[in-house]
């Protein structure tokens, strides 16, 4: 297993290098299912006008924009450690004229620069498995969300039923890195994707981590046969 500091540097280098192709490859390797997963997530979140959100590992800001649109005029912040990803996200925000509602911050999801009890929602999409300390990140998400607010994780997961499981892992481990090589000349970077999932908790284990930090009413939803999962937990009124 990669040491935390080495993992941090490696992941940062990966995302800096693939930023320009990130959206195109996401559509390609997920067969556009990531868009359906995010729509499902937004329905489950049921964001109300005026509610505030923090989107961690926001990347090129597709989910950040969805959160901002759902909240109408509610303040939305996107945070990522990759400047190249943020620059692409900022271009999308500027094109839509949403710069007054959305603020992007370059920062570390394990050490959030925000006060306790600040946001109605704190989200992380396809980023938690890339962070060296998952529990520390979840605790930070809980810290900055308001009592009664929700922390939300949309992430790749691990299918369990055969024969789909075998077919999926063949695609994920063998074909997907080759697609990165063929289409964007990024074999090593896309080999990281299956590698990053190996030590990551499965559906039930991640739900237990949510509960272990004190989140309530934890819900876990397998998506597309379990290749992805949505986890939602609510912060109690006792505070952090």
N, C-alpha and C positions, 0 to 999 in steps of 0.2 A: 504494500500500500504506500502511496506517495506521501511524504511528509507534508504537513500543513503549509509551511512556507513555500516549498517546492511546488505544491499543487496550486497555490495562489498565483505564483509567477507563471506557471505553465498555462493555466486557464486564461489569465490575462493576455498572454501572447497569442493563444488560439483565437480569442474573440477579437482582438485588435486586427488579426490578419484576415479573418473571414467576414468582417463587417459589411463590406460592399456586396457580398453574395449571400448574406444571411437570409434575407427574405425569400429570395428565389429558391435557395436550397431547402428552406423549411417547407415550402409548398411542395417541392419535388419529393423529398424523402418521406414526408408524412402523407403524401397523396392528398394534400390540402385538408387533412383531417384536423390539424391543429386549429383551423378556423372554426370548425364545428365544436371542438372541445371548448374553445373560448366562449362561443355563444351559449353553450350549455352552462358554463360557469357563471356568466353574467345573469342568466335566468335564475340560477340558484342564489346568487348574491342579492338580487333585487335592489340595486342601488337607487336611492331616492334623490330627487332634485335637492341640491344644496349640500349633500353629504361629501365628506372629504376622503381622499384616498392617497396612500403611498404605495407605489408600485416598485418593488425591489427587483434588481437585475432586469431592468425595464428594456434593455437592448435597444431595438429600433422603434420602440414605443407603440406598437400596435395595441397592446392591452392598455397602456396608459391612455391612449386616445379613446378607447372604448369606455373606460372608467369616466373620463372627463365628459364625454357625450351623454352618458347615462345620468350623471349628476347635474347636468345642465350648466349651472354656474358655480358648482362646488369646486373648491381648490383641489388640484391634483398635482402630486409630485412624483416624478420618475427618478430613480436612483440607479446608477450603474457604475462599475469601475472602469469600463472601457470608453475612452474618449471618442474613438472612431464610431462605436455604436451610437453614442449619444449625439454625435454630429448628424448622423443619418436620421435619427429620431427627431432632432430639432428641425431639420429640413421639412419633415412631414408636418410638424406642428405649425411651422411658419406658413406652409402652403395652405393649410386649413384655417389660418387666422386665429389659432387658439393659444397664442403666446401669453395672453393675459390670464388665462385659466390654468395653464400647465407650466410648471417649473421643473427643469432638469438639473440634477445634482450629480456630480461625480463623487462617489464615495464607496464605503465598505459596508456591506449588509450585516457584518458582525459587530459593527460599531456605529450605530446610526446617530447622525448629528441633529436629533430632534428631541423635544421635551416629552416627558411621560404623558400618556393619555391625550394624544393630539389628534388622531385620525379615526374616522368611522370604519375604514377598511385598510388593512395592510396586506398586500398581495405579493406573490412571487411566482413567476411563470417560467418553467423550464430553466430554473437557475439554482434551485436548492441543492441539487446533486453535485453542482460544481463548487460549492462553498466548503472550505476545510472543516468548519465546525457547525454542523447542522443544528445541534441543540442551542448553541449560543445565538445563532441567527433566529431561531424560533422564539427564544426568550426576548431578544431585542424587538421582534415583531409584536410580541405580547405587551412589552413595556410601552411602546409608543401608540398602541391602539387604545381607544377610549373604553371604559367599562361598558359592557353591552355591545361593543364593536366586534368585528370579526377579523381573524387572520385566515388567509386563503392561499392554498398552494395548488397549482396546476403543474403536474410534472410527469415525466415518463415513469413507467412502472414495470412490473414483471408479470406477464401472463402466466397462468398456471395450468390451463387445460390443453390436453393433446387432442389432435395433432397440431393445432394452431401454434402452440408454444414452440415446437421444433421448427416449424416453418418461419415463424417470426424471428427466432434467434439466428437462423441461417441468414435471413435478410439483414438483420440488424448488425450482426458481427462480420459477415463476409461481403454482402452486396453494397451496403451503405457506404463504407469507406471507399469502395471502388467508384461509386457515383461521385463522391467528392473529388477523386482523382480525375475522372473523365470529364466532368462538367466545369469544375472551377480550379483544377490543378492543386487540390488541397487534400491529399491522402492522409497525411499524419494528423491533420486537424480533425478530420471526420472519423479517424480511427479512435480519437479520444471519446467520441459520443458513446459507443458501446462500453468502453473501458470505464467511463464515469458512472455507469449504472451498476456495475458489479458490486461495489460495497454499499450501495444505496438501499435504504429500508424498503421492503415491499409494502403493499397497501395497508395491511393490518399493523405492521411494525411502525409505520409512520403515524398512523392514527394513535398508537400508544404513546409515541413521542409527544404528540399534541396534548394528550391527557397528562403526561408526566410533568409538563410545565404548568399545568393548572387550567388548560382550556376546557371549556364546558360544551356540552351538546355537540361533540365532535362527530362529523359526518364524513364518510369516505365513499367515493363513487368510482368504481372501475369504468374505464372508457375504452371503447373499441376492443373488446375482448381482454382488457387489462393491460394494453400496451401503454396506457396513460392512466392517470388517476387524479381526481379532485378531492382535496381535503379542506374542510371548513370547520373552524372552531370559534366559539364565542368566549369573550373575556368576561369573567364575573365582575360583580360590582364591588368586590373587595379591593380592586386596584391591581397594582403590579404584583 
